[in-house]
Amino acid sequence: MVLSVLRHAAWSRRGNRHTRIPDIFDALVLRRSSDCVAEPAVAAARDGSGLQARKDACHADDSGRKTHMKTPYRLSTPMSSAMRRRWFVVLLVQAWLSASFSNGERPCPRSCRCDGKIVYCESSAFRDVPKNLSGGCQGLSLRYNSLASLRAGQFVGLNQLIWLYLDHNYIATVDARAFQGIRRLKELILSSNKITLLHNTTFHLVPNLRNLDLSYNKLQALQPGQFQGLRKLISLHMRSNSLKNLPSRLFQDCRNLEFLDLGYNRLRSITRNAMSGLVKLTELHLEHNQFSKINFSNFPRLYNLRALYLQWNRIRTMSEGLTWTWSSLQKLDLSGNDLQELEPEVYKCMPNLQTLNVDSNKLVNVSQEVVSAWISLSMISLAGNMWDCGPAVCPLVAWLKNFQGNKETPMICASPKEAQGEKVLDAVEASGVCKVSHVTPSFASSTTTLSGAPALNAALPFAPTLHSGGSRRGQGTPLQHPTPSRPPQSDVSQPEQDFEPVSFHKIVAGSVALFLSVAMILLVIYVSWKRYPSSVKQLQENTSAARKRRKKSRETERTLSTPLQEYYVDYKPSSSEATDVLVNGTGPCTYSISGSRECEV
């Protein structure tokens, strides 16, 4: 019975591919009815009535068939109804399997999840690629498994595959022909594996790649023709490997590459033609490498580059070396390096630079030529440097005051000692050093100096100029006259006077504090006098009593000292004796004892 139904379904599918399931079910019901009507005849045939009786039982005459068709088949028992449902389910399953096999599709592999033509076999501890993958599969994800290697021809048969995710496995070796048979592949993710070496022709079999990710592996070197033929490649990720150098003309065929990430490697230098061919590159990541010097001549004709990331290297110097204007560059990140100064020629070749990060370097000041080249900046980060808040920082301070863009994190002074820890703008404003040194341009333009001496440094507190009249005048602030006895040349050799100017706000703050202290003392006295008047009166009485006691003690002391008499000689010579005494120096004298001393001269 089952075979006849399946045969009928198969014949119906071959004859008419649009046969509906209800039609097949009607055929099943009619065939079941015929079998039930012919059961007695079949029994008679078993008794030896012959083949004719069997035919009579199975094929009734036309009138009998019409009568049977008019009489509906009635199920007499519940078992017949259950059987009817069972045959219906079997028929549906057979129809679905027939349609699936006719389209070349296979069932979803075990431990995988299928979504149309996309197969997800993730986090299932696969050690190999599943065998029963459908040939129509367009996307295959084998992430977070235990794949250890990719053999030759491992993906043969998946010629419709568009993207393949193999990240977060344990892949250490990749055969040169591992990707044979999947020429339509556009995205290949091999990140977070243990790949140490790739053959020179590994990616030659997938020329239609748009996105290739080799990040977080252990690659130590790249072959010269590693990316040959990848003319459609747009994004290339090689972050966090162990690359030490780049072969010459490595990206010669990658003329459509727009994104290149070489960050977190061990690159020390870039060969002259390593970046040649990247005419459409817009973003280049070289951060966290070991560069000590950057020569922009090694970036040939990157006309479309918009962002260059060089942060957290060991860069001490940057040389310009460009014979063309880098008008496309809009963002430059140099933070976390060892830069001590900025070269003006570098920024003169970048007229459209909008974002500049130079924080966490060793910059002390920025020259006037450099800030004059920053004509298009809209965001700048200068924090974390060793700023000297002296006159040399004035060009940068003046530029920052007029800057209308975004300034990230305030700048802190590292010197001089009295300004350490203060914000650069506040310290310069408080010391007034830039208000004094802003007259230096007029002095620099002067052609005559005192006694033929060279022009004074801009760091001097005053910048005098000598006019035809022989008198010195200053622009903006009065100047002090030099000491006549000191030669004019000594002004140049002597250092600037070491004094600490007192800012106005500090004077005001001290005055206010003193006033508040006096007011507080007076308030306490007033409140005490109002709240405790008896105490004040008693205090006054005690004070007057103490005065009386002191006065009385002094009188007592004088009284006690009266009996203590001192003896003095009272000499009263006569006129003649006085003359003799004056002449001879001798003569009689008398004395009297008295309680007081009287002396006459």
BELRA-V722664 format. One record per residue. N is the residue number from 1. RES is the residue in one small letter. PSI is psi as a letter, one per 40 degrees, with the letter a starting at -180 (* if undefined). NEAR is the number of other ideal C-beta (glycine too) atoms within 10 Angstrom. D_LAST is the distance of its C-alpha to the last C-alpha in Angstrom with 1 decimal. Layout:
# BELRA-V722664
{{N,RES,PSI,NEAR,D_LAST} {N,RES,PSI,NEAR,D_LAST}}
This chain:
# BELRA-V722664
{{1,m,d,11,170.4} {2,v,d,10,166.9} {3,l,d,7,168.2} {4,s,d,12,170.4} {5,v,d,19,167.4} {6,l,d,14,165.2} {7,r,d,10,168.1} {8,h,d,15,168.5} {9,a,d,20,164.8} {10,a,d,12,164.7} {11,w,d,12,167.9} {12,s,d,17,166.3} {13,r,d,17,163.2} {14,r,d,9,165.2} {15,g,d,8,167.6} {16,n,h,10,165.1} {17,r,e,9,161.4} {18,h,e,7,160.7} {19,t,h,16,162.6} {20,r,i,10,160.6} {21,i,d,12,160.0} {22,p,d,8,162.0} {23,d,d,12,165.1} {24,i,d,19,164.8} {25,f,d,16,164.4} {26,d,d,11,167.5} {27,a,d,18,169.4} {28,l,d,20,168.3} {29,v,d,13,169.5} {30,l,d,13,172.9} {31,r,d,14,173.4} {32,r,d,18,172.6} {33,s,d,16,175.1} {34,s,d,17,177.9} {35,d,d,14,177.3} {36,c,d,15,177.6} {37,v,d,18,180.8} {38,a,e,19,182.3} {39,e,d,10,181.5} {40,p,d,10,185.0} {41,a,d,18,186.7} {42,v,d,13,184.4} {43,a,d,12,185.4} {44,a,d,14,189.1} {45,a,d,19,188.6} {46,r,d,10,187.2} {47,d,e,8,190.6} {48,g,e,7,192.4} {49,s,e,14,193.4} {50,g,i,11,192.4} {51,l,d,8,190.2} {52,q,d,9,191.9} {53,a,d,17,190.9} {54,r,d,16,187.3} {55,k,d,12,187.4} {56,d,d,17,188.9} {57,a,d,20,186.1} {58,c,d,14,183.4} {59,h,g,12,184.9} {60,a,i,16,186.5} {61,d,i,9,188.7} {62,d,d,7,187.4} {63,s,d,8,188.3} {64,g,d,12,186.7} {65,r,d,13,183.5} {66,k,d,11,183.4} {67,t,d,12,183.9} {68,h,d,17,181.1} {69,m,d,10,178.7} {70,k,d,7,179.4} {71,t,h,10,178.7} {72,p,i,8,175.0} {73,y,h,13,173.9} {74,r,h,8,172.7} {75,l,h,13,170.6} {76,s,e,7,172.2} {77,t,i,8,169.5} {78,p,d,8,165.6} {79,m,d,9,165.9} {80,s,d,13,167.3} {81,s,d,10,164.3} {82,a,d,11,161.9} {83,m,d,14,163.9} {84,r,d,14,163.8} {85,r,d,9,160.0} {86,r,d,10,159.9} {87,w,d,17,162.0} {88,f,d,13,159.9} {89,v,d,9,156.7} {90,v,d,15,158.5} {91,l,d,20,159.6} {92,l,d,13,156.2} {93,v,d,9,154.7} {94,q,d,17,157.5} {95,a,d,16,157.0} {96,w,d,10,153.3} {97,l,d,11,153.8} {98,s,d,13,156.5} {99,a,d,12,154.2} {100,s,d,13,151.3} {101,f,d,10,153.4} {102,s,d,10,155.1} {103,n,e,8,151.6} {104,g,e,9,150.6} {105,e,i,15,147.8} {106,r,i,15,147.0} {107,p,i,10,145.5} {108,c,h,17,141.7} {109,p,i,18,140.7} {110,r,i,9,139.7} {111,s,e,12,136.0} {112,c,i,18,135.6} {113,r,h,13,135.3} {114,c,h,17,137.3} {115,d,g,9,136.5} {116,g,b,9,139.3} {117,k,e,15,139.1} {118,i,h,14,135.7} {119,v,h,23,135.5} {120,y,h,17,132.4} {121,c,g,23,132.5} {122,e,i,16,128.8} {123,s,f,12,127.2} {124,s,e,17,130.5} {125,a,f,8,129.9} {126,f,h,18,132.5} {127,r,e,11,132.9} {128,d,i,14,135.3} {129,v,h,19,136.3} {130,p,i,16,138.9} {131,k,d,8,142.4} {132,n,f,10,144.1} {133,l,i,20,142.0} {134,s,i,20,143.8} {135,g,e,12,144.6} {136,g,e,15,143.4} {137,c,h,22,139.9} {138,q,e,15,137.3} {139,g,h,17,134.1} {140,l,h,24,133.4} {141,s,h,19,130.2} {142,l,f,25,129.9} {143,r,i,18,126.2} {144,y,f,16,124.6} {145,n,a,22,127.5} {146,s,f,12,128.0} {147,l,h,19,129.6} {148,a,d,14,128.9} {149,s,i,16,130.7} {150,l,h,23,132.8} {151,r,i,13,136.1} {152,a,h,12,138.3} {153,g,f,12,140.3} {154,q,d,20,138.7} {155,f,e,20,138.8} {156,v,h,12,142.3} {157,g,e,15,144.2} {158,l,f,22,141.2} {159,n,e,14,141.9} {160,q,e,14,140.6} {161,l,h,27,137.2} {162,i,d,18,134.3} {163,w,i,17,131.3} {164,l,h,22,130.6} {165,y,h,21,127.6} {166,l,f,23,127.2} {167,d,i,19,123.4} {168,h,f,18,121.8} {169,n,a,23,124.4} {170,y,f,13,124.4} {171,i,h,22,126.1} {172,a,d,16,125.3} {173,t,i,15,128.3} {174,v,h,22,130.1} {175,d,i,15,133.4} {176,a,d,15,133.9} {177,r,f,18,136.8} {178,a,d,21,135.3} {179,f,f,25,135.4} {180,q,h,15,138.9} {181,g,e,16,141.0} {182,i,f,22,138.3} {183,r,d,12,137.9} {184,r,e,14,137.1} {185,l,h,24,133.9} {186,k,d,17,130.9} {187,e,h,18,128.1} {188,l,h,21,127.5} {189,i,h,21,124.6} {190,l,f,23,124.0} {191,s,i,21,120.4} {192,s,f,18,118.9} {193,n,a,23,121.3} {194,k,f,13,121.0} {195,i,h,20,122.6} {196,t,d,14,121.3} {197,l,i,15,123.8} {198,l,h,19,126.2} {199,h,i,15,129.1} {200,n,d,13,129.2} {201,t,e,14,132.1} {202,t,d,21,131.1} {203,f,e,24,130.7} {204,h,d,17,133.3} {205,l,e,16,135.9} {206,v,g,23,133.9} {207,p,e,15,133.4} {208,n,e,15,132.9} {209,l,h,21,129.6} {210,r,d,16,127.0} {211,n,h,15,124.5} {212,l,h,24,123.8} {213,d,h,21,121.2} {214,l,f,23,120.4} {215,s,i,20,116.9} {216,y,f,19,115.6} {217,n,a,23,117.8} {218,k,f,13,117.2} {219,l,h,18,118.4} {220,q,d,14,116.9} {221,a,i,15,118.8} {222,l,i,19,121.0} {223,q,i,15,124.1} {224,p,d,13,124.4} {225,g,f,16,127.3} {226,q,d,20,126.1} {227,f,f,23,126.2} {228,q,h,19,128.9} {229,g,e,16,131.3} {230,l,g,23,129.0} {231,r,e,14,129.1} {232,k,e,15,128.8} {233,l,h,26,125.8} {234,i,d,16,123.1} {235,s,h,16,120.6} {236,l,h,22,119.8} {237,h,h,20,117.5} {238,m,f,23,116.4} {239,r,i,18,113.1} {240,s,f,19,111.8} {241,n,a,22,113.9} {242,s,f,13,112.9} {243,l,h,17,113.8} {244,k,d,14,112.0} {245,n,i,17,113.5} {246,l,h,21,116.0} {247,p,i,15,119.0} {248,s,h,12,119.4} {249,r,f,16,121.4} {250,l,d,23,121.5} {251,f,f,23,121.9} {252,q,d,16,124.0} {253,d,e,18,126.8} {254,c,g,24,124.5} {255,r,e,15,124.4} {256,n,e,15,124.2} {257,l,h,23,121.4} {258,e,d,17,118.7} {259,f,h,16,116.6} {260,l,h,22,115.6} {261,d,h,21,113.3} {262,l,f,22,112.2} {263,g,i,22,109.0} {264,y,f,20,107.9} {265,n,a,23,109.6} {266,r,f,13,108.3} {267,l,h,19,108.8} {268,r,d,14,106.5} {269,s,i,17,107.9} {270,i,h,18,110.7} {271,t,i,14,113.2} {272,r,d,13,113.7} {273,n,e,16,117.0} {274,a,d,22,116.7} {275,m,e,21,116.2} {276,s,i,18,118.8} {277,g,e,19,121.5} {278,l,g,25,119.3} {279,v,e,15,119.7} {280,k,e,15,119.6} {281,l,h,24,116.8} {282,t,d,16,114.3} {283,e,h,16,112.2} {284,l,h,21,111.1} {285,h,h,21,109.2} {286,l,f,21,107.5} {287,e,i,21,104.7} {288,h,f,19,103.6} {289,n,a,22,104.9} {290,q,f,13,103.2} {291,f,h,19,102.8} {292,s,e,13,99.9} {293,k,h,13,100.7} {294,i,h,23,102.8} {295,n,h,16,104.7} {296,f,e,19,106.3} {297,s,e,12,108.9} {298,n,e,15,110.6} {299,f,g,22,111.3} {300,p,h,16,114.0} {301,r,f,14,115.0} {302,l,g,20,114.2} {303,y,d,13,114.6} {304,n,e,14,114.9} {305,l,h,23,112.2} {306,r,d,16,109.9} {307,a,h,16,107.8} {308,l,h,22,106.5} {309,y,h,20,104.8} {310,l,f,23,102.8} {311,q,i,20,100.2} {312,w,f,17,99.0} {313,n,a,22,100.0} {314,r,f,13,97.7} {315,i,h,20,97.7} {316,r,d,16,94.8} {317,t,i,13,96.2} {318,m,h,21,98.7} {319,s,i,13,100.5} {320,e,c,17,102.3} {321,g,e,14,105.3} {322,l,h,18,107.3} {323,t,e,7,109.3} {324,w,i,9,110.1} {325,t,h,12,108.3} {326,w,g,21,108.3} {327,s,e,12,108.7} {328,s,d,15,110.3} {329,l,h,23,107.4} {330,q,d,17,105.6} {331,k,h,16,103.8} {332,l,h,20,102.0} {333,d,h,21,100.4} {334,l,e,24,98.0} {335,s,i,21,95.9} {336,g,f,20,95.0} {337,n,a,23,95.0} {338,d,f,13,92.5} {339,l,h,19,92.1} {340,q,e,13,88.7} {341,e,i,16,89.6} {342,l,h,21,92.3} {343,e,h,16,94.4} {344,p,d,16,94.9} {345,e,d,15,98.4} {346,v,d,21,99.6} {347,y,e,22,98.9} {348,k,d,16,100.0} {349,c,e,18,103.5} {350,m,g,25,103.4} {351,p,e,14,103.1} {352,n,e,14,104.5} {353,l,h,22,102.3} {354,q,d,16,101.5} {355,t,h,18,100.1} {356,l,h,21,97.7} {357,n,h,21,96.3} {358,v,f,22,93.7} {359,d,i,21,91.7} {360,s,f,19,90.7} {361,n,a,23,90.4} {362,k,f,14,87.4} {363,l,h,21,86.7} {364,v,d,16,83.2} {365,n,i,20,83.8} {366,v,h,23,86.7} {367,s,i,15,87.0} {368,q,d,15,87.6} {369,e,d,14,91.1} {370,v,d,20,92.2} {371,v,d,21,91.1} {372,s,d,13,92.8} {373,a,e,21,96.1} {374,w,g,18,95.9} {375,i,e,12,97.7} {376,s,e,13,100.0} {377,l,h,20,98.1} {378,s,e,13,98.3} {379,m,h,14,96.9} {380,i,i,20,94.3} {381,s,h,19,92.7} {382,l,e,23,89.6} {383,a,i,18,88.0} {384,g,f,17,87.2} {385,n,i,21,85.9} {386,m,g,14,82.6} {387,w,h,26,81.3} {388,d,h,17,78.2} {389,c,f,29,76.4} {390,g,a,21,75.0} {391,p,d,22,76.0} {392,a,e,18,79.4} {393,v,e,24,80.6} {394,c,d,22,80.2} {395,p,d,20,83.8} {396,l,d,23,85.1} {397,v,d,21,82.7} {398,a,d,15,83.7} {399,w,d,17,87.4} {400,l,d,18,87.0} {401,k,d,11,85.4} {402,n,e,7,88.5} {403,f,h,16,90.9} {404,q,e,7,93.1} {405,g,a,12,95.0} {406,n,h,11,94.5} {407,k,h,15,91.5} {408,e,h,11,92.0} {409,t,h,10,88.9} {410,p,i,12,85.4} {411,m,i,24,83.9} {412,i,h,18,80.9} {413,c,h,23,78.2} {414,a,e,17,77.9} {415,s,i,13,75.0} {416,p,i,15,72.2} {417,k,d,7,70.5} {418,e,e,12,68.7} {419,a,e,23,72.0} {420,q,h,12,74.2} {421,g,e,8,76.4} {422,e,i,17,76.0} {423,k,i,16,78.9} {424,v,d,23,79.2} {425,l,d,18,79.4} {426,d,d,14,76.4} {427,a,d,23,74.2} {428,v,d,26,75.0} {429,e,d,15,74.4} {430,a,d,18,71.1} {431,s,d,20,69.8} {432,g,f,14,71.2} {433,v,d,23,72.2} {434,c,d,18,75.5} {435,k,d,13,73.9} {436,v,d,18,72.0} {437,s,e,21,74.9} {438,h,e,17,77.5} {439,v,e,19,76.7} {440,t,d,20,77.9} {441,p,d,12,81.4} {442,s,d,15,80.0} {443,f,d,20,78.0} {444,a,d,12,81.1} {445,s,e,9,83.0} {446,s,i,14,80.6} {447,t,e,7,81.9} {448,t,h,9,78.6} {449,t,i,17,75.5} {450,l,h,15,72.1} {451,s,f,7,72.5} {452,g,e,8,76.0} {453,a,i,14,74.8} {454,p,i,8,77.3} {455,a,i,15,77.2} {456,l,i,18,74.7} {457,n,i,14,75.9} {458,a,e,18,76.5} {459,a,e,15,74.1} {460,l,i,18,71.1} {461,p,d,15,69.2} {462,f,i,17,69.6} {463,a,g,25,72.6} {464,p,i,24,71.8} {465,t,i,19,74.4} {466,l,h,16,74.2} {467,h,i,11,75.8} {468,s,d,6,76.8} {469,g,e,7,73.6} {470,g,e,6,71.6} {471,s,i,9,69.6} {472,r,h,15,69.9} {473,r,i,12,71.0} {474,g,i,16,71.7} {475,q,h,14,74.4} {476,g,d,10,73.3} {477,t,i,13,69.6} {478,p,i,7,66.7} {479,l,i,15,65.9} {480,q,i,10,62.7} {481,h,h,8,62.1} {482,p,i,14,61.8} {483,t,h,9,58.9} {484,p,d,6,59.6} {485,s,e,5,58.6} {486,r,h,10,61.0} {487,p,i,13,64.7} {488,p,d,14,67.2} {489,q,d,14,69.1} {490,s,d,11,66.3} {491,d,d,16,66.9} {492,v,d,14,70.3} {493,s,d,8,69.3} {494,q,i,10,66.3} {495,p,i,7,67.1} {496,e,i,11,66.5} {497,q,h,6,63.1} {498,d,g,6,63.1} {499,f,i,7,61.8} {500,e,h,9,63.2} {501,p,i,11,63.6} {502,v,h,10,63.0} {503,s,i,14,65.9} {504,f,d,10,65.6} {505,h,d,9,67.4} {506,k,d,11,64.9} {507,i,d,10,62.0} {508,v,d,10,64.0} {509,a,d,11,64.8} {510,g,d,11,61.2} {511,s,d,10,60.1} {512,v,d,10,62.8} {513,a,d,9,62.0} {514,l,d,10,58.3} {515,f,d,10,59.3} {516,l,d,10,61.8} {517,s,d,10,59.2} {518,v,d,9,56.8} {519,a,d,10,59.6} {520,m,d,10,60.8} {521,i,d,10,57.4} {522,l,d,10,57.2} {523,l,d,10,60.8} {524,v,d,10,60.2} {525,i,d,11,57.2} {526,y,d,10,59.2} {527,v,d,10,62.2} {528,s,d,13,60.2} {529,w,d,11,58.6} {530,k,d,9,62.1} {531,r,d,9,63.9} {532,y,g,12,61.5} {533,p,d,10,59.4} {534,s,d,7,58.8} {535,s,d,11,57.4} {536,v,d,14,54.9} {537,k,d,10,54.0} {538,q,d,11,53.6} {539,l,d,11,51.5} {540,q,d,10,49.2} {541,e,d,10,49.1} {542,n,d,10,48.3} {543,t,d,9,45.5} {544,s,d,9,44.0} {545,a,d,10,44.5} {546,a,d,10,42.7} {547,r,d,10,39.7} {548,k,d,9,39.7} {549,r,d,10,40.0} {550,r,d,9,37.1} {551,k,d,10,34.9} {552,k,d,10,36.1} {553,s,d,9,35.4} {554,r,d,9,31.7} {555,e,d,9,31.4} {556,t,d,10,33.1} {557,e,d,9,30.8} {558,r,d,8,27.7} {559,t,d,8,29.7} {560,l,d,9,30.5} {561,s,e,8,27.0} {562,t,d,8,25.8} {563,p,d,7,27.1} {564,l,g,7,25.4} {565,q,i,11,22.2} {566,e,i,9,19.6} {567,y,h,10,18.3} {568,y,i,15,14.7} {569,v,h,9,13.7} {570,d,h,14,12.1} {571,y,h,12,11.5} {572,k,g,11,12.1} {573,p,i,15,13.6} {574,s,i,11,15.9} {575,s,d,6,16.0} {576,s,d,9,18.7} {577,e,d,14,17.2} {578,a,d,12,14.0} {579,t,d,12,16.5} {580,d,d,14,18.5} {581,v,d,16,15.8} {582,l,d,10,14.9} {583,v,d,9,18.7} {584,n,d,8,20.1} {585,g,e,7,17.3} {586,t,i,9,18.6} {587,g,i,16,18.6} {588,p,i,9,19.0} {589,c,i,12,16.5} {590,t,i,9,17.1} {591,y,i,11,16.3} {592,s,i,10,17.5} {593,i,h,10,18.9} {594,s,i,12,18.3} {595,g,e,11,19.6} {596,s,i,7,16.4} {597,r,h,10,13.0} {598,e,h,7,10.0} {599,c,h,6,6.6} {600,e,h,6,3.7} {601,v,*,2,0.0}}
